[in-house]
């Protein structure tokens, strides 16, 4: 169970690094435009906000990686950052796109379940 939890946490951290790259570096590039379904004009107008959002995703990934590095003594850190990801995913799913519930919140809920149940 612990190994499964750590694999899932690693997946959640990887996803947030991916989100960081999308939002900070690819937001107004063809891949970012296609991913988020927006025009170049809209992307340019919101680029600063997207970069800030990407930075927050990076901090979430860093916290999860920190918890993984600490091993068993990092359990509280893993739980805290997974809860942060879940709250952010629910908020994003309610305010921006339902897809966020599936790509952000759901993997974190699964990981949290394995951390708590072990």
Buried (B, 14 or more C-beta within 10 A) or exposed (E): EEEBBBEBBBBBBBBBBBBBBBBBBBBBEEEBBEEBEBEEEEBEEBBEEBBEBBEBBBEBBBBBBBBBEEEEEBBEBBBBBBEBBBEBBBEBBEEEEEEBBEBBBBBBBBBBBBBEEE
